[in-house]
């Protein structure tokens, strides 16, 4: 009997020991597997891009030429819709992918993503959207000036509207955002008095983030009794209209780079109230589950 108990004790000890060894091996192998993933090879040394000629496309080509560790890499031009489809497919299967991207964009609400660090800033500097008005608006429309000067929000705010607008429209999404964020709107309108039909024209640009900002400003002004017109134009026309006093304000320009040349051309002919949205950025975008943080983490094609 004692012999049997001894054998059982030895057997149990061996099982415990083996289990402990197995657990350690599994964890160690898992860690090694994670560390040993060659993401560059996994994505076939290819960046999934968008339309030829787009600003982010040109920046991507510049990046491939600048970084020595991207030797042999290619940019696969496609379309914005095509790039988003590739991103969705990869994330659905938890596969590695690198795409050209920009902030703000609703994909950062839809998925857990990150922009790779860009030490050479070849994808462009981080920018801000600015509120710009015509000269004299502070004297002509002091209430409107106060609201425009107070307007400031976060990337999550505008991206939420952009995301919701994919299944509805930007006006409905903006209205819902205002309803859910009345405390923030109250901060903008703290010193504002209602008016009766005073006209104001806001210039915007025909892109999703700019449309979201314009839709929110339009609805807030409307709630305070303004007769609001939003006019979408190209950036060059927008700056010309502001400088000429043909429109009252805009909350769209990205500075100091994207529309910086237009800002410089008309500087002194408008009033810059400063940023209303910080963190605008182009870059190489990857899912959060990819264990890389910088463009410099990528490897050249052998």
Secondary structure as the mmCIF struct_conf table of DSSP 4:
data_model
#
loop_
_struct_conf.conf_type_id
_struct_conf.id
_struct_conf.beg_label_comp_id
_struct_conf.beg_label_asym_id
_struct_conf.beg_label_seq_id
_struct_conf.end_label_comp_id
_struct_conf.end_label_asym_id
_struct_conf.end_label_seq_id
HELX_RH_AL_P HELX_RH_AL_P1 UNK A 2 UNK A 36
HELX_RH_AL_P HELX_RH_AL_P2 UNK A 39 UNK A 42
TURN_TY1_P TURN_TY1_P1 UNK A 43 UNK A 45
STRN STRN1 UNK A 46 UNK A 48
TURN_TY1_P TURN_TY1_P2 UNK A 52 UNK A 53
HELX_RH_AL_P HELX_RH_AL_P3 UNK A 55 UNK A 66
HELX_RH_3T_P HELX_RH_3T_P1 UNK A 68 UNK A 70
TURN_TY1_P TURN_TY1_P3 UNK A 71 UNK A 72
STRN STRN2 UNK A 74 UNK A 76
HELX_RH_AL_P HELX_RH_AL_P4 UNK A 80 UNK A 92
TURN_TY1_P TURN_TY1_P4 UNK A 93 UNK A 94
STRN STRN3 UNK A 99 UNK A 103
BEND BEND1 UNK A 104 UNK A 104
TURN_TY1_P TURN_TY1_P5 UNK A 106 UNK A 106
HELX_RH_AL_P HELX_RH_AL_P5 UNK A 107 UNK A 110
BEND BEND2 UNK A 111 UNK A 111
STRN STRN4 UNK A 113 UNK A 115
HELX_LH_PP_P HELX_LH_PP_P1 UNK A 116 UNK A 116
STRN STRN5 UNK A 117 UNK A 117
TURN_TY1_P TURN_TY1_P6 UNK A 119 UNK A 120
TURN_TY1_P TURN_TY1_P7 UNK A 122 UNK A 123
STRN STRN6 UNK A 127 UNK A 133
TURN_TY1_P TURN_TY1_P8 UNK A 135 UNK A 136
HELX_RH_AL_P HELX_RH_AL_P6 UNK A 137 UNK A 140
HELX_RH_AL_P HELX_RH_AL_P7 UNK A 142 UNK A 150
HELX_RH_AL_P HELX_RH_AL_P8 UNK A 155 UNK A 165
TURN_TY1_P TURN_TY1_P9 UNK A 166 UNK A 166
BEND BEND3 UNK A 167 UNK A 168
HELX_RH_AL_P HELX_RH_AL_P9 UNK A 170 UNK A 180
TURN_TY1_P TURN_TY1_P10 UNK A 181 UNK A 181
HELX_RH_AL_P HELX_RH_AL_P10 UNK A 182 UNK A 188
TURN_TY1_P TURN_TY1_P11 UNK A 189 UNK A 191
BEND BEND4 UNK A 196 UNK A 197
STRN STRN7 UNK A 199 UNK A 204
BEND BEND5 UNK A 206 UNK A 207
HELX_RH_AL_P HELX_RH_AL_P11 UNK A 208 UNK A 223
TURN_TY1_P TURN_TY1_P12 UNK A 224 UNK A 225
STRN STRN8 UNK A 227 UNK A 232
HELX_RH_AL_P HELX_RH_AL_P12 UNK A 235 UNK A 243
TURN_TY1_P TURN_TY1_P13 UNK A 244 UNK A 245
BEND BEND6 UNK A 246 UNK A 247
STRN STRN9 UNK A 249 UNK A 250
BEND BEND7 UNK A 251 UNK A 251
STRN STRN10 UNK A 254 UNK A 255
TURN_TY1_P TURN_TY1_P14 UNK A 256 UNK A 259
HELX_RH_AL_P HELX_RH_AL_P13 UNK A 260 UNK A 266
TURN_TY1_P TURN_TY1_P15 UNK A 267 UNK A 268
BEND BEND8 UNK A 269 UNK A 270
STRN STRN11 UNK A 271 UNK A 287
TURN_TY1_P TURN_TY1_P16 UNK A 288 UNK A 289
BEND BEND9 UNK A 290 UNK A 290
STRN STRN12 UNK A 294 UNK A 294
HELX_RH_3T_P HELX_RH_3T_P2 UNK A 295 UNK A 297
BEND BEND10 UNK A 298 UNK A 298
#
